[in-house]
Amino acid sequence: MTDSTGLSGKTATADIDKDVKKDYEYSRGQLYDVIEKGQEALAGILDVANNTDHPRAFEVAGQLVKSVSDATEKLLSLIHI
């Protein structure tokens, strides 16, 4: 049996499976990148905070910790832990 695209059900399912795998791999790579860049930014803002003792720098550091933590949780959710 074919669908409106002229593809059989198995072919359409295989195409969807490939798309899902591609999206998964892309999302996973993006999350790794966000986490790595967040860790680099966190190291930099912690240097600024420690050198200046400015409250805003510590506030930003706290926000970065939360953002990196959230991205890590999203990464783990991709593998359904």
TABEL-V530506 format. One line per field, one symbol per residue. ss: DSSP state (A for helix, B for strand, O for the rest). Layout:
BEGIN
ss: ???
END
This chain:
BEGIN
ss: OBOOOOOBAAAAAAAAAAAAAAAAAAAAAAAAAAAAAAAAAAAAAAAAAAAAOOAAAAAAAAAAAAAAAAAAAAAAAAOOO
END
